[in-house]
Amino acid sequence: MDDCAQGASNKARIKNIEGEISEIKLAIEGIRETLLGRPTWIVTFLLAFMSSLIVGLIMVLLRK
């Protein structure tokens, strides 16, 4: 297969694609670590809002 020009061209293209795939895998791993490592801003705001709401309700109930 290395003897013909098409085989050499295909081999070079395959090596190029393999390099691109490994770069994509590294990028996906980085994204996965970022997303799984901490909550999103929406979750953070919801947790803060819910805890403030619960503390407020507790204070209202304790005043009565």
Backbone atoms as SQL, in Angstrom:
CREATE TABLE atoms (id INTEGER PRIMARY KEY, chain TEXT, resi INTEGER, resn TEXT, atom TEXT, x REAL, y REAL, z REAL);
INSERT INTO atoms VALUES
  (1, 'A', 1, 'MET', 'N', 0.830, -1.180, 0.000),
  (2, 'A', 1, 'MET', 'CA', 0.000, 0.000, 0.000),
  (3, 'A', 1, 'MET', 'C', 0.880, 1.251, 0.000),
  (4, 'A', 2, 'ASP', 'N', 2.050, 1.166, 0.579),
  (5, 'A', 2, 'ASP', 'CA', 2.951, 2.304, 0.583),
  (6, 'A', 2, 'ASP', 'C', 3.579, 2.546, -0.777),
  (7, 'A', 3, 'ASP', 'N', 3.454, 1.588, -1.690),
  (8, 'A', 3, 'ASP', 'CA', 4.101, 1.708, -2.988),
  (9, 'A', 3, 'ASP', 'C', 3.398, 2.716, -3.889),
  (10, 'A', 4, 'CYS', 'N', 2.096, 2.841, -3.787),
  (11, 'A', 4, 'CYS', 'CA', 1.381, 3.744, -4.681),
  (12, 'A', 4, 'CYS', 'C', 1.198, 5.121, -4.039),
  (13, 'A', 5, 'ALA', 'N', 0.945, 6.098, -4.847),
  (14, 'A', 5, 'ALA', 'CA', 0.778, 7.474, -4.375),
  (15, 'A', 5, 'ALA', 'C', -0.492, 7.623, -3.542),
  (16, 'A', 6, 'GLN', 'N', -1.545, 6.945, -3.937),
  (17, 'A', 6, 'GLN', 'CA', -2.808, 7.022, -3.200),
  (18, 'A', 6, 'GLN', 'C', -2.650, 6.436, -1.795),
  (19, 'A', 7, 'GLY', 'N', -1.909, 5.335, -1.676),
  (20, 'A', 7, 'GLY', 'CA', -1.682, 4.722, -0.366),
  (21, 'A', 7, 'GLY', 'C', -0.905, 5.654, 0.546),
  (22, 'A', 8, 'ALA', 'N', 0.112, 6.309, 0.022),
  (23, 'A', 8, 'ALA', 'CA', 0.896, 7.256, 0.832),
  (24, 'A', 8, 'ALA', 'C', 0.041, 8.449, 1.248),
  (25, 'A', 9, 'SER', 'N', -0.803, 8.922, 0.343),
  (26, 'A', 9, 'SER', 'CA', -1.690, 10.039, 0.643),
  (27, 'A', 9, 'SER', 'C', -2.700, 9.661, 1.726),
  (28, 'A', 10, 'ASN', 'N', -3.262, 8.458, 1.595),
  (29, 'A', 10, 'ASN', 'CA', -4.230, 7.996, 2.596),
  (30, 'A', 10, 'ASN', 'C', -3.574, 7.823, 3.962),
  (31, 'A', 11, 'LYS', 'N', -2.359, 7.315, 3.973),
  (32, 'A', 11, 'LYS', 'CA', -1.653, 7.115, 5.237),
  (33, 'A', 11, 'LYS', 'C', -1.400, 8.460, 5.933),
  (34, 'A', 12, 'ALA', 'N', -1.023, 9.476, 5.164),
  (35, 'A', 12, 'ALA', 'CA', -0.797, 10.806, 5.728),
  (36, 'A', 12, 'ALA', 'C', -2.104, 11.403, 6.256),
  (37, 'A', 13, 'ARG', 'N', -3.183, 11.208, 5.521),
  (38, 'A', 13, 'ARG', 'CA', -4.485, 11.717, 5.975),
  (39, 'A', 13, 'ARG', 'C', -4.939, 11.028, 7.250),
  (40, 'A', 14, 'ILE', 'N', -4.699, 9.721, 7.345),
  (41, 'A', 14, 'ILE', 'CA', -5.092, 8.971, 8.537),
  (42, 'A', 14, 'ILE', 'C', -4.312, 9.467, 9.750),
  (43, 'A', 15, 'LYS', 'N', -3.025, 9.685, 9.604),
  (44, 'A', 15, 'LYS', 'CA', -2.212, 10.197, 10.710),
  (45, 'A', 15, 'LYS', 'C', -2.699, 11.577, 11.139),
  (46, 'A', 16, 'ASN', 'N', -3.055, 12.418, 10.179),
  (47, 'A', 16, 'ASN', 'CA', -3.558, 13.756, 10.473),
  (48, 'A', 16, 'ASN', 'C', -4.882, 13.686, 11.245),
  (49, 'A', 17, 'ILE', 'N', -5.755, 12.823, 10.815),
  (50, 'A', 17, 'ILE', 'CA', -7.054, 12.667, 11.477),
  (51, 'A', 17, 'ILE', 'C', -6.871, 12.108, 12.884),
  (52, 'A', 18, 'GLU', 'N', -5.946, 11.161, 13.062),
  (53, 'A', 18, 'GLU', 'CA', -5.686, 10.610, 14.390),
  (54, 'A', 18, 'GLU', 'C', -5.192, 11.700, 15.340),
  (55, 'A', 19, 'GLY', 'N', -4.356, 12.601, 14.838),
  (56, 'A', 19, 'GLY', 'CA', -3.883, 13.710, 15.667),
  (57, 'A', 19, 'GLY', 'C', -5.007, 14.642, 16.056),
  (58, 'A', 20, 'GLU', 'N', -5.905, 14.920, 15.126),
  (59, 'A', 20, 'GLU', 'CA', -7.050, 15.784, 15.418),
  (60, 'A', 20, 'GLU', 'C', -7.980, 15.134, 16.444),
  (61, 'A', 21, 'ILE', 'N', -8.160, 13.821, 16.329),
  (62, 'A', 21, 'ILE', 'CA', -9.035, 13.113, 17.266),
  (63, 'A', 21, 'ILE', 'C', -8.456, 13.165, 18.671),
  (64, 'A', 22, 'SER', 'N', -7.159, 13.004, 18.796),
  (65, 'A', 22, 'SER', 'CA', -6.558, 13.065, 20.133),
  (66, 'A', 22, 'SER', 'C', -6.692, 14.469, 20.728),
  (67, 'A', 23, 'GLU', 'N', -6.599, 15.508, 19.901),
  (68, 'A', 23, 'GLU', 'CA', -6.811, 16.878, 20.385),
  (69, 'A', 23, 'GLU', 'C', -8.247, 17.074, 20.854),
  (70, 'A', 24, 'ILE', 'N', -9.193, 16.523, 20.125),
  (71, 'A', 24, 'ILE', 'CA', -10.604, 16.631, 20.495),
  (72, 'A', 24, 'ILE', 'C', -10.861, 15.897, 21.806),
  (73, 'A', 25, 'LYS', 'N', -10.253, 14.721, 21.978),
  (74, 'A', 25, 'LYS', 'CA', -10.420, 13.976, 23.222),
  (75, 'A', 25, 'LYS', 'C', -9.887, 14.773, 24.411),
  (76, 'A', 26, 'LEU', 'N', -8.748, 15.427, 24.248),
  (77, 'A', 26, 'LEU', 'CA', -8.195, 16.247, 25.323),
  (78, 'A', 26, 'LEU', 'C', -9.117, 17.420, 25.656),
  (79, 'A', 27, 'ALA', 'N', -9.687, 18.044, 24.626),
  (80, 'A', 27, 'ALA', 'CA', -10.603, 19.160, 24.841),
  (81, 'A', 27, 'ALA', 'C', -11.859, 18.700, 25.577),
  (82, 'A', 28, 'ILE', 'N', -12.371, 17.538, 25.211),
  (83, 'A', 28, 'ILE', 'CA', -13.564, 17.003, 25.870),
  (84, 'A', 28, 'ILE', 'C', -13.274, 16.692, 27.329),
  (85, 'A', 29, 'GLU', 'N', -12.108, 16.125, 27.602),
  (86, 'A', 29, 'GLU', 'CA', -11.738, 15.839, 28.992),
  (87, 'A', 29, 'GLU', 'C', -11.665, 17.133, 29.817),
  (88, 'A', 30, 'GLY', 'N', -11.102, 18.186, 29.233),
  (89, 'A', 30, 'GLY', 'CA', -11.032, 19.463, 29.931),
  (90, 'A', 30, 'GLY', 'C', -12.406, 20.032, 30.220),
  (91, 'A', 31, 'ILE', 'N', -13.290, 19.952, 29.244),
  (92, 'A', 31, 'ILE', 'CA', -14.660, 20.437, 29.425),
  (93, 'A', 31, 'ILE', 'C', -15.373, 19.611, 30.488),
  (94, 'A', 32, 'ARG', 'N', -15.196, 18.313, 30.445),
  (95, 'A', 32, 'ARG', 'CA', -15.845, 17.429, 31.415),
  (96, 'A', 32, 'ARG', 'C', -15.369, 17.739, 32.834),
  (97, 'A', 33, 'GLU', 'N', -14.074, 17.945, 33.018),
  (98, 'A', 33, 'GLU', 'CA', -13.549, 18.278, 34.344),
  (99, 'A', 33, 'GLU', 'C', -14.111, 19.608, 34.836),
  (100, 'A', 34, 'THR', 'N', -14.230, 20.569, 33.935),
  (101, 'A', 34, 'THR', 'CA', -14.771, 21.878, 34.313),
  (102, 'A', 34, 'THR', 'C', -16.235, 21.777, 34.707),
  (103, 'A', 35, 'LEU', 'N', -17.014, 21.053, 33.939),
  (104, 'A', 35, 'LEU', 'CA', -18.446, 20.977, 34.211),
  (105, 'A', 35, 'LEU', 'C', -18.771, 20.104, 35.410),
  (106, 'A', 36, 'LEU', 'N', -18.037, 19.029, 35.611),
  (107, 'A', 36, 'LEU', 'CA', -18.340, 18.133, 36.715),
  (108, 'A', 36, 'LEU', 'C', -17.701, 18.583, 38.021),
  (109, 'A', 37, 'GLY', 'N', -16.753, 19.491, 37.955),
  (110, 'A', 37, 'GLY', 'CA', -16.041, 19.905, 39.146),
  (111, 'A', 37, 'GLY', 'C', -16.776, 20.903, 40.009),
  (112, 'A', 38, 'ARG', 'N', -17.706, 21.654, 39.445),
  (113, 'A', 38, 'ARG', 'CA', -18.403, 22.679, 40.229),
  (114, 'A', 38, 'ARG', 'C', -19.795, 22.887, 39.653),
  (115, 'A', 39, 'PRO', 'N', -20.718, 23.408, 40.477),
  (116, 'A', 39, 'PRO', 'CA', -22.072, 23.641, 39.979),
  (117, 'A', 39, 'PRO', 'C', -22.118, 24.866, 39.051),
  (118, 'A', 40, 'THR', 'N', -23.119, 24.922, 38.246),
  (119, 'A', 40, 'THR', 'CA', -23.289, 26.070, 37.360),
  (120, 'A', 40, 'THR', 'C', -23.780, 27.260, 38.168),
  (121, 'A', 41, 'TRP', 'N', -23.750, 28.427, 37.567),
  (122, 'A', 41, 'TRP', 'CA', -24.188, 29.637, 38.265),
  (123, 'A', 41, 'TRP', 'C', -25.669, 29.573, 38.607),
  (124, 'A', 42, 'ILE', 'N', -26.457, 28.971, 37.756),
  (125, 'A', 42, 'ILE', 'CA', -27.894, 28.874, 38.028),
  (126, 'A', 42, 'ILE', 'C', -28.132, 28.061, 39.293),
  (127, 'A', 43, 'VAL', 'N', -27.432, 26.950, 39.424),
  (128, 'A', 43, 'VAL', 'CA', -27.573, 26.114, 40.613),
  (129, 'A', 43, 'VAL', 'C', -27.118, 26.878, 41.851),
  (130, 'A', 44, 'THR', 'N', -26.033, 27.616, 41.730),
  (131, 'A', 44, 'THR', 'CA', -25.528, 28.398, 42.860),
  (132, 'A', 44, 'THR', 'C', -26.551, 29.438, 43.305),
  (133, 'A', 45, 'PHE', 'N', -27.134, 30.165, 42.355),
  (134, 'A', 45, 'PHE', 'CA', -28.145, 31.170, 42.699),
  (135, 'A', 45, 'PHE', 'C', -29.399, 30.532, 43.287),
  (136, 'A', 46, 'LEU', 'N', -29.805, 29.391, 42.739),
  (137, 'A', 46, 'LEU', 'CA', -30.983, 28.714, 43.285),
  (138, 'A', 46, 'LEU', 'C', -30.743, 28.255, 44.716),
  (139, 'A', 47, 'LEU', 'N', -29.578, 27.714, 44.996),
  (140, 'A', 47, 'LEU', 'CA', -29.274, 27.290, 46.361),
  (141, 'A', 47, 'LEU', 'C', -29.265, 28.481, 47.323),
  (142, 'A', 48, 'ALA', 'N', -28.674, 29.585, 46.902),
  (143, 'A', 48, 'ALA', 'CA', -28.644, 30.779, 47.747),
  (144, 'A', 48, 'ALA', 'C', -30.060, 31.304, 47.984),
  (145, 'A', 49, 'PHE', 'N', -30.865, 31.340, 46.929),
  (146, 'A', 49, 'PHE', 'CA', -32.247, 31.827, 47.054),
  (147, 'A', 49, 'PHE', 'C', -33.062, 30.931, 47.973),
  (148, 'A', 50, 'MET', 'N', -32.944, 29.624, 47.785),
  (149, 'A', 50, 'MET', 'CA', -33.727, 28.687, 48.595),
  (150, 'A', 50, 'MET', 'C', -33.309, 28.745, 50.060),
  (151, 'A', 51, 'SER', 'N', -32.017, 28.844, 50.336),
  (152, 'A', 51, 'SER', 'CA', -31.589, 28.917, 51.733),
  (153, 'A', 51, 'SER', 'C', -32.056, 30.226, 52.371),
  (154, 'A', 52, 'SER', 'N', -32.013, 31.324, 51.636),
  (155, 'A', 52, 'SER', 'CA', -32.516, 32.601, 52.171),
  (156, 'A', 52, 'SER', 'C', -34.016, 32.528, 52.432),
  (157, 'A', 53, 'LEU', 'N', -34.738, 31.897, 51.549),
  (158, 'A', 53, 'LEU', 'CA', -36.177, 31.752, 51.708),
  (159, 'A', 53, 'LEU', 'C', -36.497, 30.905, 52.940),
  (160, 'A', 54, 'ILE', 'N', -35.789, 29.826, 53.123),
  (161, 'A', 54, 'ILE', 'CA', -36.032, 28.953, 54.274),
  (162, 'A', 54, 'ILE', 'C', -35.704, 29.665, 55.577),
  (163, 'A', 55, 'VAL', 'N', -34.591, 30.381, 55.618),
  (164, 'A', 55, 'VAL', 'CA', -34.240, 31.127, 56.830),
  (165, 'A', 55, 'VAL', 'C', -35.291, 32.197, 57.104),
  (166, 'A', 56, 'GLY', 'N', -35.761, 32.872, 56.075),
  (167, 'A', 56, 'GLY', 'CA', -36.808, 33.874, 56.255),
  (168, 'A', 56, 'GLY', 'C', -38.085, 33.265, 56.798),
  (169, 'A', 57, 'LEU', 'N', -38.480, 32.118, 56.281),
  (170, 'A', 57, 'LEU', 'CA', -39.694, 31.449, 56.775),
  (171, 'A', 57, 'LEU', 'C', -39.524, 30.995, 58.209),
  (172, 'A', 58, 'ILE', 'N', -38.348, 30.499, 58.550),
  (173, 'A', 58, 'ILE', 'CA', -38.094, 30.101, 59.928),
  (174, 'A', 58, 'ILE', 'C', -38.210, 31.306, 60.866),
  (175, 'A', 59, 'MET', 'N', -37.662, 32.424, 60.442),
  (176, 'A', 59, 'MET', 'CA', -37.745, 33.642, 61.284),
  (177, 'A', 59, 'MET', 'C', -39.197, 34.090, 61.453),
  (178, 'A', 60, 'VAL', 'N', -39.992, 34.005, 60.413),
  (179, 'A', 60, 'VAL', 'CA', -41.408, 34.379, 60.507),
  (180, 'A', 60, 'VAL', 'C', -42.121, 33.449, 61.478),
  (181, 'A', 61, 'LEU', 'N', -41.821, 32.160, 61.405),
  (182, 'A', 61, 'LEU', 'CA', -42.479, 31.202, 62.293),
  (183, 'A', 61, 'LEU', 'C', -42.026, 31.382, 63.735),
  (184, 'A', 62, 'LEU', 'N', -40.789, 31.766, 63.968),
  (185, 'A', 62, 'LEU', 'CA', -40.308, 31.960, 65.339),
  (186, 'A', 62, 'LEU', 'C', -40.870, 33.229, 65.980),
  (187, 'A', 63, 'ARG', 'N', -41.228, 34.199, 65.183),
  (188, 'A', 63, 'ARG', 'CA', -41.777, 35.454, 65.720),
  (189, 'A', 63, 'ARG', 'C', -43.196, 35.274, 66.232),
  (190, 'A', 64, 'LYS', 'N', -43.902, 34.301, 65.695),
  (191, 'A', 64, 'LYS', 'CA', -45.321, 34.108, 66.076),
  (192, 'A', 64, 'LYS', 'C', -45.462, 33.451, 67.398);
